[in-house]
Amino acid sequence: QQQKVVESAVRANIQALAAEQKRNVHETSTLHDMLALVREVCATKDNELSRAQADAAAAKHELTEKEETLLNEIAKNEKQLSHTRAHALHLLQEHRRRSTSSGGGGGEGGEG
């Protein structure tokens, strides 16, 4: 009688372990599926990030080139402005010299 009770308990334990193993296999399969999905999303995000970084690098390069162009234009314009100022100053001095040598302050009024 006692042997039958033990055998019955052993069978119940085996059935419980089999059911638990079945659940574990199912859970493991689900977790593997989720892991594959997460890896796929990560790969997609990595690709998106790489593209965004490449775009940013290209934009930075383009901006650097534009900045160099603008700095060159500024330098050229400043040089031209300096030359124009010097020329204007020379013309002004020439005008003053002529007006003083041509008979005093009356020379400027005759131009109007």
C-alpha positions in Angstrom: 0.0 0.0 0.0 2.8 2.4 0.9 4.6 1.6 -2.3 1.5 2.6 -4.3 1.3 5.9 -2.5 5.0 6.6 -3.2 4.6 5.6 -6.9 1.5 7.9 -7.2 3.5 10.7 -5.6 6.4 10.1 -8.0 4.1 10.1 -11.0 2.5 13.3 -9.8 6.0 14.9 -9.4 7.0 13.7 -12.9 3.8 15.1 -14.4 4.4 18.4 -12.6 8.0 18.5 -13.7 6.9 17.7 -17.3 4.3 20.6 -17.2 6.9 23.0 -15.8 9.4 21.9 -18.5 6.8 22.5 -21.2 6.2 26.0 -19.8 9.9 26.7 -19.6 10.4 25.6 -23.2 7.5 27.9 -24.3 8.9 30.8 -22.3 12.4 30.3 -23.7 11.0 30.2 -27.2 9.1 33.5 -26.6 12.3 35.1 -25.1 14.3 34.0 -28.1 11.7 35.6 -30.4 11.8 38.8 -28.4 15.6 38.8 -28.4 15.6 38.5 -32.2 13.1 41.4 -32.5 15.3 43.6 -30.2 18.4 42.7 -32.2 16.6 43.6 -35.4 15.4 47.0 -34.0 19.0 47.7 -32.7 20.5 46.9 -36.1 17.9 49.3 -37.8 18.7 52.0 -35.3 22.5 51.5 -35.8 22.0 52.0 -39.5 19.9 55.1 -39.0 22.5 56.5 -36.6 25.3 55.8 -39.1 23.4 57.5 -41.8 22.6 60.5 -39.6 26.3 60.7 -38.6 27.4 60.6 -42.2 24.8 63.3 -43.1 26.1 65.4 -40.2 29.7 65.0 -41.3 28.8 66.0 -44.8 26.9 69.0 -43.6 29.7 70.1 -41.4 32.2 69.8 -44.3 29.9 71.9 -46.4 29.5 74.5 -43.7 33.3 74.6 -43.3 33.8 75.2 -47.0 31.1 78.0 -47.0 32.8 79.5 -43.9 36.2 79.5 -45.7 34.6 81.1 -48.8 32.9 83.8 -46.7 36.1 84.5 -44.8 38.0 84.9 -48.1 35.3 87.2 -49.4 35.4 89.3 -46.2 39.2 89.6 -46.4 38.9 90.6 -50.1 36.2 93.2 -49.3 38.2 94.6 -46.4 41.3 94.9 -48.6 39.2 96.6 -51.3 37.6 98.9 -48.7 41.0 99.9 -47.4 42.2 100.6 -50.9 39.1 102.7 -51.6 39.5 104.7 -48.4 43.2 105.4 -49.2 42.1 106.5 -52.7 39.4 108.7 -51.3 41.8 110.2 -48.8 44.3 110.9 -51.6 41.6 112.6 -53.8 40.5 114.7 -50.8 44.1 115.8 -50.1 44.6 116.5 -53.8 41.4 118.6 -53.8 42.4 120.5 -50.7 45.9 121.1 -52.2 44.4 122.5 -55.4 41.9 124.7 -53.7 44.5 126.2 -51.4 47.0 126.8 -54.2 44.4 128.3 -56.6 43.7 131.3 -54.5 42.5 130.6 -51.0 39.1 129.5 -49.7 37.1 130.8 -52.7 38.1 127.8 -54.9 35.6 125.4 -53.3 32.6 127.6 -53.8 33.1 127.8 -57.5 32.3 124.2 -58.1 28.6 124.2 -57.1 
